[in-house]
Amino acid sequence: MVSRMAEIDDPQERREDALTARIAATMRRKLAKDYPPADTRRDAHPKHTGLLEGVFTIDPTLPADLRVGLFAEAKSYKAWVRTSSASDKPQSDTVRDVRGLAVKLLDVPGEKIPESDEPNAQDFLLLSHPSMPLGTVRLFHDAIVYSARYSPLVFAAKMILTGRSRVLKELDAARIRPASPLEIRYWSTTPYRFGADRVVKYSLLPTPGEASPLPAELPEDYLTRAMTQRLASEGVSFDFAVQFRKDGMPIHDAAPRWDETVSPFVTVATLTIPAQDFRTEQRDRLAEELRFSPAHARVEHRPIGPVNRARMRVYRENSQFRTHRRGIG
């Protein structure tokens, strides 16, 4: 039985619904323009660098105040882990980019939020940057609509002319060229409920190990090759941690980073990725077919904030469009 959820101050952003609808429609038009129907990619993080089998294990020593929702019992869940790059069209791994890691836990019991269309899954979507430079629905809208309708330069010009050049600097700083997706830290950037009355952000931290050097020569798929080489002989693991919201930490804007000196991350689980061969046609097909969304969540871990609400709607509508266009199902 889920405890009654307390009210959290999470008002809608001005024109949130209209802006979200336009984001989704613009993305669908772009997908239709960029891809033939049978090869329509997803609208976010279209290039995967790997789809890995994993195990997500809840820490059995958690104190009572952390045993909430998914974390209430010391259990292990099978998981799919998709590593990706954020560019709106697939490009070489050598190009600096925001990197993504999405985790889908399987056979998860418990009540899910009404927006979820996967009753047995819990997803966590994370990025290689601690905050989301496009932290409001309005900024997301402007970046997507201006870039698609005109050019990314038009969006950049608007940011400069309106005194928000910091957004462009943060977007550039978020683009990285790591040695391996298995050796960097990831953050949710957006907030989620943690039970009845608390709010958290998530992070995945690679457990200590020998870091790989960046090769002198980088093939276009060097990130996939790096993971292939590592997982051919050994597994890797990440600590999964939560950061509790304190006074002054915003929900309505995902751009400001919540101060870790004020509220440190606390480890609640471990994600283990065993040694494996993931470079198969079957795995690549599954990487394209799996759907990841903040909406795949237990009620105790509901996504909150305008950006999360927009993502849930956009991902659902555009996933349905992509599935229909590809003739899947």
PAKESE-695564 format. One record per residue: residue number from 1; residue in one letter; x, y, z of N, C-alpha, C in turn. Coordinates in steps of 0.1 Angstrom, whole numbers, always signed. Layout:
N
ATOM   seq   type    n_px    n_py    n_pz   ca_px   ca_py   ca_pz    c_px    c_py    c_pz
ATOM   NUM      A       X       Y       Z       X       Y       Z       X       Y       Z
...
END
This chain:
329
ATOM   seq   type    n_px    n_py    n_pz   ca_px   ca_py   ca_pz    c_px    c_py    c_pz
ATOM     1      M      +9     -12      +0      +0      +0      +0      +9     +12      +0
ATOM     2      V      +7     +21      -9     +15     +33     -10     +10     +44      -1
ATOM     3      S     +19     +50      +6     +15     +61     +16      +9     +73      +8
ATOM     4      R      +0     +80     +15      -6     +92      +8      +5    +102      +6
ATOM     5      M      +5    +107      -7     +16    +116     -11     +13    +131      -6
ATOM     6      A     +23    +137      +0     +21    +151      +4     +22    +160      -8
ATOM     7      E     +16    +172      -7     +17    +182     -18     +31    +187     -18
ATOM     8      I     +36    +189     -30     +49    +195     -32     +47    +207     -42
ATOM     9      D     +54    +218     -38     +52    +230     -46     +58    +228     -60
ATOM    10      D     +50    +225     -70     +55    +222     -83     +45    +227     -93
ATOM    11      P     +44    +240     -94     +34    +246    -104     +39    +245    -118
ATOM    12      Q     +29    +245    -127     +32    +245    -141     +40    +257    -146
ATOM    13      E     +49    +255    -155     +56    +267    -161     +45    +274    -170
ATOM    14      R     +47    +287    -172     +38    +294    -181     +38    +288    -195
ATOM    15      R     +26    +285    -200     +23    +280    -213     +30    +266    -215
ATOM    16      E     +32    +259    -204     +39    +246    -204     +32    +236    -214
ATOM    17      D     +19    +235    -214     +13    +225    -222     +14    +228    -237
ATOM    18      A     +12    +241    -240     +13    +246    -254     +28    +244    -259
ATOM    19      L     +37    +248    -251     +51    +246    -255     +55    +232    -257
ATOM    20      T     +50    +223    -248     +53    +209    -249     +48    +203    -262
ATOM    21      A     +35    +207    -265     +29    +202    -277     +37    +206    -289
ATOM    22      R     +42    +218    -290     +50    +223    -301     +63    +216    -302
ATOM    23      I     +69    +213    -291     +82    +206    -291     +80    +192    -297
ATOM    24      A     +69    +185    -293     +67    +171    -298     +64    +172    -313
ATOM    25      A     +56    +181    -317     +52    +182    -331     +64    +186    -340
ATOM    26      T     +73    +195    -335     +85    +199    -342     +94    +187    -344
ATOM    27      M     +95    +179    -333    +104    +167    -333     +99    +157    -343
ATOM    28      R     +86    +155    -344     +80    +145    -353     +83    +149    -367
ATOM    29      R     +81    +162    -370     +84    +167    -384     +98    +165    -388
ATOM    30      K    +107    +167    -378    +121    +165    -381    +125    +150    -383
ATOM    31      L    +119    +141    -375    +121    +127    -377    +116    +123    -391
ATOM    32      A    +104    +128    -395     +99    +124    -408    +108    +129    -419
ATOM    33      K    +114    +141    -417    +123    +147    -427    +137    +140    -428
ATOM    34      D    +142    +136    -416    +156    +131    -415    +157    +116    -418
ATOM    35      Y    +146    +108    -417    +148     +94    -418    +137     +88    -427
ATOM    36      P    +141     +77    -435    +130     +69    -442    +122     +62    -431
ATOM    37      P    +110     +59    -434    +101     +53    -424    +106     +41    -416
ATOM    38      A    +112     +31    -423    +116     +19    -417    +129     +21    -408
ATOM    39      D    +135     +32    -410    +148     +35    -402    +146     +47    -393
ATOM    40      T    +134     +50    -389    +132     +62    -381    +138     +60    -367
ATOM    41      R    +147     +68    -363    +154     +67    -350    +146     +74    -339
ATOM    42      R    +150     +72    -327    +143     +79    -316    +147     +94    -316
ATOM    43      D    +139    +103    -310    +141    +117    -311    +152    +122    -302
ATOM    44      A    +154    +114    -291    +164    +118    -281    +175    +107    -280
ATOM    45      H    +187    +111    -281    +198    +101    -280    +197     +90    -290
ATOM    46      P    +196     +93    -303    +194     +83    -313    +205     +73    -315
ATOM    47      K    +217     +77    -312    +228     +68    -314    +232     +61    -301
ATOM    48      H    +230     +48    -301    +235     +40    -289    +249     +35    -292
ATOM    49      T    +257     +35    -281    +271     +30    -282    +271     +16    -276
ATOM    50      G    +260     +12    -269    +260      -2    -264    +247      -4    -257
ATOM    51      L    +242     -16    -257    +231     -21    -248    +236     -33    -240
ATOM    52      L    +237     -30    -227    +244     -40    -218    +234     -46    -209
ATOM    53      E    +237     -59    -205    +230     -65    -195    +236     -61    -181
ATOM    54      G    +227     -59    -171    +232     -55    -158    +223     -60    -147
ATOM    55      V    +228     -58    -135    +220     -62    -123    +221     -50    -113
ATOM    56      F    +209     -46    -109    +207     -35    -100    +204     -40     -86
ATOM    57      T    +213     -38     -76    +211     -44     -63    +209     -34     -52
ATOM    58      I    +198     -35     -45    +195     -26     -34    +204     -29     -23
ATOM    59      D    +210     -19     -17    +219     -20      -5    +211     -26      +7
ATOM    60      P    +215     -38     +12    +207     -44     +22    +209     -37     +36
ATOM    61      T    +218     -28     +37    +221     -21     +50    +214      -8     +51
ATOM    62      L    +205      -4     +42    +199      +9     +42    +192     +12     +55
ATOM    63      P    +193     +24     +61    +185     +27     +72    +171     +29     +69
ATOM    64      A    +162     +29     +79    +148     +29     +76    +143     +41     +68
ATOM    65      D    +149     +52     +69    +144     +64     +62    +148     +64     +47
ATOM    66      L    +156     +54     +43    +160     +53     +29    +153     +41     +22
ATOM    67      R    +146     +33     +31    +139     +21     +25    +125     +25     +20
ATOM    68      V    +125     +31      +9    +113     +37      +3    +111     +32     -11
ATOM    69      G     +99     +28     -14     +95     +24     -28    +104     +13     -33
ATOM    70      L    +110     +15     -44    +119      +5     -50    +130      +0     -40
ATOM    71      F    +134      +9     -31    +145      +6     -22    +141      +0      -9
ATOM    72      A    +128      -3      -8    +122      -8      +5    +128     -22      +9
ATOM    73      E    +131     -30      -2    +135     -44      +1    +149     -46      -5
ATOM    74      A    +157     -54      +1    +171     -57      -4    +169     -68     -15
ATOM    75      K    +167     -63     -27    +165     -72     -38    +174     -68     -50
ATOM    76      S    +175     -77     -59    +183     -74     -71    +174     -75     -83
ATOM    77      Y    +175     -67     -93    +167     -66    -105    +176     -68    -117
ATOM    78      K    +172     -76    -127    +178     -76    -140    +176     -62    -146
ATOM    79      A    +186     -58    -154    +184     -45    -160    +190     -45    -174
ATOM    80      W    +185     -36    -183    +191     -32    -195    +197     -18    -193
ATOM    81      V    +209     -17    -198    +217      -4    -197    +221      +1    -211
ATOM    82      R    +215     +12    -215    +218     +17    -229    +227     +29    -227
ATOM    83      T    +238     +29    -233    +247     +40    -234    +246     +47    -247
ATOM    84      S    +247     +60    -247    +243     +68    -260    +250     +81    -260
ATOM    85      S    +248     +88    -272    +252    +102    -274    +240    +110    -277
ATOM    86      A    +240    +123    -273    +228    +131    -273    +225    +138    -286
ATOM    87      S    +235    +139    -295    +232    +146    -307    +219    +142    -314
ATOM    88      D    +212    +151    -320    +199    +148    -326    +200    +139    -338
ATOM    89      K    +212    +137    -344    +214    +128    -354    +227    +120    -351
ATOM    90      P    +227    +107    -355    +239     +99    -352    +252    +105    -358
ATOM    91      Q    +262    +105    -350    +275    +111    -355    +287    +103    -349
ATOM    92      S    +299    +106    -353    +310     +99    -349    +312    +101    -333
ATOM    93      D    +317     +90    -327    +320     +91    -313    +331    +101    -310
ATOM    94      T    +339    +104    -320    +350    +114    -317    +345    +128    -316
ATOM    95      V    +333    +131    -319    +328    +145    -318    +323    +147    -303
ATOM    96      R    +328    +157    -297    +324    +160    -283    +309    +161    -283
ATOM    97      D    +303    +155    -272    +289    +154    -271    +285    +151    -256
ATOM    98      V    +272    +154    -253    +267    +149    -240    +265    +134    -242
ATOM    99      R    +269    +127    -231    +267    +112    -232    +256    +108    -222
ATOM   100      G    +249     +98    -226    +237     +94    -218    +239     +79    -214
ATOM   101      L    +232     +77    -202    +231     +63    -198    +217     +61    -192
ATOM   102      A    +210     +51    -198    +196     +49    -193    +195     +34    -188
ATOM   103      V    +189     +33    -177    +187     +20    -170    +173     +16    -170
ATOM   104      K    +170      +4    -174    +156      -1    -173    +156     -14    -164
ATOM   105      L    +150     -13    -153    +149     -24    -144    +137     -32    -148
ATOM   106      L    +138     -45    -147    +128     -54    -152    +121     -61    -140
ATOM   107      D    +108     -64    -142    +100     -72    -132    +100     -65    -119
ATOM   108      V     +97     -52    -120     +96     -43    -108     +82     -43    -103
ATOM   109      P     +79     -48     -91     +66     -47     -85     +62     -33     -81
ATOM   110      G     +49     -32     -76     +45     -19     -71     +37     -11     -81
ATOM   111      E     +29      -1     -75     +21      +7     -83     +29     +17     -91
ATOM   112      K     +26     +18    -104     +33     +28    -113     +25     +41    -114
ATOM   113      I     +31     +51    -119     +23     +64    -121     +14     +62    -133
ATOM   114      P      +3     +69    -134      -6     +67    -145      +0     +69    -159
ATOM   115      E     +10     +78    -160     +16     +80    -173     +25     +69    -178
ATOM   116      S     +27     +59    -169     +36     +48    -174     +28     +38    -183
ATOM   117      D     +35     +34    -194     +29     +24    -202     +37     +11    -201
ATOM   118      E     +45     +10    -191     +53      -3    -188     +51      -6    -174
ATOM   119      P     +41     -15    -171     +37     -17    -157     +47     -25    -148
ATOM   120      N     +57     -31    -155     +67     -39    -147     +81     -33    -148
ATOM   121      A     +82     -20    -152     +96     -14    -154     +97      -2    -145
ATOM   122      Q    +110      +1    -142    +114     +13    -135    +126     +18    -143
ATOM   123      D    +125     +30    -149    +136     +35    -157    +143     +47    -149
ATOM   124      F    +156     +48    -152    +164     +59    -147    +172     +64    -159
ATOM   125      L    +170     +77    -162    +177     +84    -174    +187     +94    -168
ATOM   126      L    +199     +92    -173    +210    +101    -167    +219    +106    -178
ATOM   127      L    +225    +117    -175    +234    +124    -185    +248    +126    -178
ATOM   128      S    +258    +128    -187    +272    +130    -183    +275    +144    -178
ATOM   129      H    +265    +152    -175    +266    +165    -170    +257    +167    -158
ATOM   130      P    +262    +174    -147    +254    +175    -135    +242    +183    -135
ATOM   131      S    +240    +191    -146    +228    +199    -147    +223    +199    -162
ATOM   132      M    +211    +204    -164    +206    +205    -177    +206    +219    -182
ATOM   133      P    +215    +223    -190    +216    +237    -194    +202    +243    -199
ATOM   134      L    +195    +235    -207    +181    +239    -211    +172    +235    -200
ATOM   135      G    +172    +242    -189    +165    +238    -177    +150    +241    -176
ATOM   136      T    +145    +248    -186    +130    +250    -185    +124    +246    -198
ATOM   137      V    +111    +244    -198    +104    +240    -210    +105    +251    -221
ATOM   138      R    +105    +263    -217    +107    +274    -227    +120    +273    -234
ATOM   139      L    +131    +271    -226    +144    +270    -233    +145    +258    -242
ATOM   140      F    +139    +247    -237    +139    +235    -246    +131    +238    -259
ATOM   141      H    +120    +244    -257    +112    +248    -269    +120    +257    -278
ATOM   142      D    +126    +267    -273    +133    +276    -282    +145    +269    -289
ATOM   143      A    +152    +261    -282    +163    +254    -288    +159    +245    -299
ATOM   144      I    +148    +237    -297    +144    +228    -307    +137    +234    -318
ATOM   145      V    +127    +243    -315    +119    +250    -326    +128    +259    -335
ATOM   146      Y    +136    +268    -329    +144    +277    -337    +155    +269    -345
ATOM   147      S    +160    +258    -339    +171    +250    -346    +165    +243    -358
ATOM   148      A    +153    +237    -356    +146    +229    -366    +140    +238    -377
ATOM   149      R    +134    +249    -373    +128    +258    -383    +138    +267    -391
ATOM   150      Y    +148    +271    -384    +158    +280    -390    +172    +274    -390
ATOM   151      S    +179    +276    -378    +192    +271    -377    +196    +272    -362
ATOM   152      P    +205    +263    -357    +210    +265    -343    +216    +278    -341
ATOM   153      L    +221    +285    -351    +226    +298    -350    +216    +308    -346
ATOM   154      V    +203    +306    -350    +193    +315    -346    +190    +314    -331
ATOM   155      F    +190    +302    -326    +188    +300    -312    +200    +307    -304
ATOM   156      A    +212    +304    -309    +224    +310    -302    +223    +326    -302
ATOM   157      A    +219    +331    -313    +217    +346    -314    +207    +351    -304
ATOM   158      K    +196    +344    -303    +186    +348    -293    +192    +348    -279
ATOM   159      M    +199    +337    -275    +205    +337    -262    +215    +348    -260
ATOM   160      I    +222    +352    -270    +232    +363    -268    +225    +376    -267
ATOM   161      L    +215    +378    -275    +208    +391    -276    +199    +393    -263
ATOM   162      T    +195    +382    -257    +187    +383    -244    +195    +382    -232
ATOM   163      G    +208    +383    -233    +217    +382    -221    +218    +369    -215
ATOM   164      R    +216    +358    -223    +217    +345    -217    +228    +336    -224
ATOM   165      S    +239    +342    -226    +250    +335    -232    +256    +324    -224
ATOM   166      R    +253    +325    -210    +257    +314    -201    +251    +301    -205
ATOM   167      V    +239    +301    -211    +233    +288    -216    +242    +282    -227
ATOM   168      L    +247    +290    -236    +255    +285    -246    +269    +280    -241
ATOM   169      K    +274    +287    -231    +287    +282    -225    +285    +269    -218
ATOM   170      E    +273    +268    -211    +270    +255    -203    +268    +244    -213
ATOM   171      L    +261    +246    -224    +259    +236    -234    +272    +231    -240
ATOM   172      D    +282    +240    -242    +295    +236    -247    +302    +229    -237
ATOM   173      A    +302    +233    -224    +309    +226    -214    +304    +212    -211
ATOM   174      A    +291    +210    -215    +285    +196    -213    +290    +186    -223
ATOM   175      R    +296    +190    -234    +300    +181    -244    +314    +176    -241
ATOM   176      I    +315    +163    -240    +328    +157    -236    +332    +146    -246
ATOM   177      R    +345    +142    -245    +350    +131    -253    +357    +121    -243
ATOM   178      P    +349    +113    -236    +355    +104    -226    +363     +92    -232
ATOM   179      A    +371     +86    -224    +378     +74    -228    +368     +62    -230
ATOM   180      S    +358     +62    -221    +348     +51    -221    +335     +55    -214
ATOM   181      P    +324     +51    -219    +311     +54    -211    +311     +47    -198
ATOM   182      L    +319     +37    -195    +319     +30    -183    +327     +36    -172
ATOM   183      E    +334     +47    -175    +343     +53    -166    +340     +67    -162
ATOM   184      I    +328     +72    -165    +324     +85    -162    +311     +85    -153
ATOM   185      R    +309     +97    -146    +298     +98    -137    +286    +103    -145
ATOM   186      Y    +274    +100    -141    +261    +104    -147    +252    +110    -136
ATOM   187      W    +243    +119    -141    +234    +126    -132    +220    +126    -138
ATOM   188      S    +209    +126    -130    +196    +127    -136    +193    +141    -140
ATOM   189      T    +199    +151    -134    +197    +165    -137    +183    +170    -133
ATOM   190      T    +173    +162    -134    +159    +166    -130    +155    +158    -117
ATOM   191      P    +145    +164    -110    +141    +159     -97    +130    +148     -97
ATOM   192      Y    +129    +140     -87    +120    +130     -85    +115    +129     -71
ATOM   193      R    +103    +125     -69     +98    +122     -55    +106    +110     -49
ATOM   194      F    +107    +111     -36    +113     +99     -29    +104     +97     -17
ATOM   195      G     +93     +89     -21     +83     +87     -10     +73     +98      -9
ATOM   196      A     +67     +99      +2     +55    +108      +4     +59    +123      +4
ATOM   197      D     +70    +127      +9     +72    +141     +10     +87    +146      +7
ATOM   198      R     +95    +137      +1    +109    +142      -1    +111    +141     -16
ATOM   199      V    +122    +149     -20    +125    +150     -35    +140    +148     -36
ATOM   200      V    +144    +141     -46    +158    +137     -49    +162    +139     -63
ATOM   201      K    +175    +139     -65    +181    +137     -78    +189    +125     -77
ATOM   202      Y    +192    +118     -89    +200    +106     -89    +214    +108     -95
ATOM   203      S    +223     +99     -92    +236     +99     -98    +241     +85     -99
ATOM   204      L    +249     +82    -109    +256     +70    -110    +271     +73    -110
ATOM   205      L    +278     +67    -101    +293     +70     -99    +300     +57    -101
ATOM   206      P    +310     +57    -111    +317     +45    -114    +326     +42    -101
ATOM   207      T    +326     +29     -97    +334     +25     -86    +349     +26     -90
ATOM   208      P    +357     +28     -80    +372     +30     -83    +377     +19     -91
ATOM   209      G    +385     +22    -101    +392     +12    -110    +402     +19    -118
ATOM   210      E    +409     +12    -126    +420     +17    -135    +413     +25    -146
ATOM   211      A    +416     +37    -148    +411     +45    -159    +418     +42    -172
ATOM   212      S    +410     +42    -183    +416     +39    -196    +421     +53    -202
ATOM   213      P    +433     +53    -208    +437     +65    -215    +429     +67    -228
ATOM   214      L    +428     +79    -232    +421     +82    -245    +431     +78    -256
ATOM   215      P    +427     +69    -265    +436     +65    -276    +441     +77    -284
ATOM   216      A    +453     +76    -289    +459     +86    -298    +451     +88    -310
ATOM   217      E    +447     +76    -316    +438     +76    -328    +424     +71    -324
ATOM   218      L    +414     +78    -328    +401     +75    -324    +392     +71    -336
ATOM   219      P    +389     +58    -337    +379     +54    -347    +365     +60    -344
ATOM   220      E    +357     +60    -354    +344     +66    -352    +335     +59    -342
ATOM   221      D    +338     +46    -339    +330     +39    -329    +339     +36    -317
ATOM   222      Y    +348     +45    -313    +358     +42    -303    +351     +39    -289
ATOM   223      L    +340     +45    -286    +333     +43    -273    +328     +29    -272
ATOM   224      T    +322     +24    -283    +318     +10    -283    +330      +1    -282
ATOM   225      R    +340      +4    -289    +352      -5    -289    +358      -5    -274
ATOM   226      A    +358      +6    -268    +364      +7    -254    +356      -2    -245
ATOM   227      M    +343      -2    -246    +334     -10    -237    +336     -25    -241
ATOM   228      T    +337     -28    -254    +339     -42    -258    +352     -47    -252
ATOM   229      Q    +363     -40    -253    +375     -44    -248    +375     -47    -233
ATOM   230      R    +369     -37    -225    +368     -38    -211    +359     -50    -207
ATOM   231      L    +347     -52    -213    +338     -62    -209    +341     -76    -214
ATOM   232      A    +351     -77    -223    +356     -90    -228    +363     -98    -217
ATOM   233      S    +368     -90    -207    +376     -97    -197    +371     -95    -182
ATOM   234      E    +363     -84    -180    +359     -81    -166    +346     -72    -167
ATOM   235      G    +339     -73    -155    +328     -64    -154    +331     -51    -147
ATOM   236      V    +321     -42    -147    +323     -29    -140    +311     -27    -131
ATOM   237      S    +312     -17    -123    +300     -14    -114    +300      +1    -112
ATOM   238      F    +288      +5    -108    +285     +19    -104    +278     +19     -91
ATOM   239      D    +280     +30     -83    +272     +33     -72    +260     +41     -76
ATOM   240      F    +248     +37     -72    +236     +45     -75    +233     +53     -63
ATOM   241      A    +232     +66     -64    +231     +75     -52    +219     +85     -54
ATOM   242      V    +214     +89     -43    +203     +99     -43    +208    +112     -35
ATOM   243      Q    +204    +123     -40    +207    +136     -33    +194    +143     -29
ATOM   244      F    +192    +145     -16    +179    +150     -11    +179    +166     -13
ATOM   245      R    +167    +170     -17    +165    +184     -19    +165    +192      -6
ATOM   246      K    +172    +203      -5    +172    +211      +7    +166    +225      +3
ATOM   247      D    +164    +233     +13    +158    +246     +10    +166    +254      +0
ATOM   248      G    +159    +260     -10    +165    +268     -20    +169    +260     -32
ATOM   249      M    +168    +247     -32    +172    +239     -44    +160    +238     -53
ATOM   250      P    +161    +244     -65    +149    +245     -74    +143    +232     -80
ATOM   251      I    +130    +232     -82    +124    +221     -89    +120    +226    -103
ATOM   252      H    +116    +239    -104    +111    +244    -117    +121    +246    -127
ATOM   253      D    +134    +246    -124    +145    +249    -133    +156    +238    -131
ATOM   254      A    +159    +230    -141    +169    +220    -140    +183    +224    -143
ATOM   255      A    +185    +237    -146    +198    +242    -149    +207    +244    -137
ATOM   256      P    +203    +249    -126    +211    +251    -114    +215    +237    -108
ATOM   257      R    +228    +236    -105    +232    +223     -99    +230    +224     -84
ATOM   258      W    +224    +213     -79    +222    +213     -64    +235    +210     -57
ATOM   259      D    +238    +219     -47    +251    +219     -41    +253    +206     -33
ATOM   260      E    +264    +198     -37    +267    +186     -30    +273    +188     -17
ATOM   261      T    +279    +200     -14    +284    +202      -1    +273    +204      +9
ATOM   262      V    +261    +209      +4    +249    +211     +13    +242    +198     +15
ATOM   263      S    +241    +191      +4    +233    +178      +4    +241    +168      -4
ATOM   264      P    +250    +160      +2    +258    +150      -5    +249    +139     -10
ATOM   265      F    +254    +133     -20    +248    +121     -26    +250    +109     -16
ATOM   266      V    +239    +101     -15    +240     +89      -6    +237     +77     -14
ATOM   267      T    +246     +67     -13    +245     +55     -21    +234     +46     -16
ATOM   268      V    +225     +41     -25    +214     +33     -21    +214     +19     -28
ATOM   269      A    +222     +18     -39    +222      +6     -47    +234      +5     -55
ATOM   270      T    +236      -6     -61    +248      -9     -70    +243     -14     -83
ATOM   271      L    +248      -8     -94    +246     -13    -107    +258     -20    -112
ATOM   272      T    +257     -33    -114    +268     -42    -119    +266     -46    -133
ATOM   273      I    +276     -44    -141    +276     -48    -155    +286     -59    -157
ATOM   274      P    +282     -71    -158    +292     -82    -159    +299     -83    -173
ATOM   275      A    +310     -90    -173    +317     -92    -186    +307     -99    -196
ATOM   276      Q    +307     -94    -208    +297     -99    -218    +301     -95    -232
ATOM   277      D    +296    -102    -242    +297     -98    -256    +284     -91    -260
ATOM   278      F    +284     -78    -262    +271     -71    -265    +271     -67    -280
ATOM   279      R    +281     -70    -287    +281     -65    -301    +275     -76    -310
ATOM   280      T    +262     -77    -310    +254     -87    -318    +243     -80    -325
ATOM   281      E    +238     -86    -336    +227     -80    -343    +214     -80    -334
ATOM   282      Q    +212     -90    -326    +201     -91    -318    +201     -80    -307
ATOM   283      R    +212     -77    -301    +214     -67    -291    +211     -53    -297
ATOM   284      D    +217     -51    -309    +215     -38    -316    +200     -36    -319
ATOM   285      R    +193     -46    -324    +179     -45    -326    +171     -41    -314
ATOM   286      L    +175     -48    -303    +168     -45    -290    +171     -31    -285
ATOM   287      A    +183     -26    -288    +187     -12    -284    +178      -2    -291
ATOM   288      E    +174      -5    -303    +165      +4    -311    +150      +2    -306
ATOM   289      E    +147     -10    -302    +133     -12    -299    +129      -8    -284
ATOM   290      L    +138      -9    -275    +135      -6    -261    +131      +9    -260
ATOM   291      R    +121     +12    -251    +117     +26    -249    +121     +29    -234
ATOM   292      F    +128     +41    -233    +131     +46    -220    +124     +59    -217
ATOM   293      S    +119     +61    -205    +112     +73    -202    +111     +75    -187
ATOM   294      P    +112     +88    -183    +110     +91    -169     +96     +86    -164
ATOM   295      A     +87     +84    -173     +73     +80    -169     +73     +66    -165
ATOM   296      H     +83     +58    -167     +83     +44    -163     +88     +44    -148
ATOM   297      A     +79     +47    -139     +83     +49    -125     +72     +45    -116
ATOM   298      R     +77     +40    -104     +68     +37     -93     +63     +51     -88
ATOM   299      V     +51     +50     -81     +45     +62     -77     +54     +69     -66
ATOM   300      E     +61     +62     -59     +70     +68     -49     +82     +76     -55
ATOM   301      H     +84     +73     -68     +95     +80     -75     +90     +88     -87
ATOM   302      R     +79     +94     -86     +73    +102     -97     +82    +113    -101
ATOM   303      P     +85    +114    -114     +92    +126    -119     +84    +139    -117
ATOM   304      I     +91    +149    -113     +84    +162    -110     +92    +173    -117
ATOM   305      G     +85    +185    -118     +91    +196    -124     +86    +197    -139
ATOM   306      P     +86    +209    -144     +81    +211    -158     +89    +203    -169
ATOM   307      V    +102    +203    -168    +110    +196    -178    +106    +181    -178
ATOM   308      N    +105    +175    -166    +101    +161    -166     +87    +158    -171
ATOM   309      R     +78    +167    -168     +64    +166    -174     +65    +167    -189
ATOM   310      A     +73    +176    -194     +74    +177    -209     +80    +165    -215
ATOM   311      R     +91    +160    -209     +97    +148    -214     +88    +136    -214
ATOM   312      M     +80    +134    -204     +71    +123    -204     +61    +123    -216
ATOM   313      R     +56    +135    -218     +46    +136    -229     +53    +135    -243
ATOM   314      V     +64    +142    -244     +71    +142    -257     +76    +127    -260
ATOM   315      Y     +82    +121    -251     +87    +107    -253     +76     +98    -257
ATOM   316      R     +65     +99    -250     +54     +90    -253     +48     +92    -267
ATOM   317      E     +45    +105    -270     +39    +108    -283     +49    +104    -295
ATOM   318      N     +62    +108    -293     +71    +105    -304     +75     +91    -305
ATOM   319      S     +75     +84    -294     +77     +69    -294     +66     +62    -302
ATOM   320      Q     +54     +66    -300     +42     +61    -307     +43     +64    -322
ATOM   321      F     +47     +76    -325     +49     +80    -339     +60     +71    -345
ATOM   322      R     +71     +70    -339     +83     +62    -344     +79     +47    -346
ATOM   323      T     +72     +42    -336     +68     +28    -337     +59     +26    -349
ATOM   324      H     +49     +35    -351     +39     +34    -362     +47     +35    -375
ATOM   325      R     +56     +45    -376     +63     +47    -388     +72     +36    -392
ATOM   326      R     +78     +29    -382     +87     +18    -385     +80      +5    -387
ATOM   327      G     +67      +5    -384     +59      -7    -386     +62     -18    -376
ATOM   328      I     +65     -13    -364     +68     -23    -353     +55     -26    -345
ATOM   329      G     +53     -38    -341     +42     -41    -332     +29     -44    -340
END
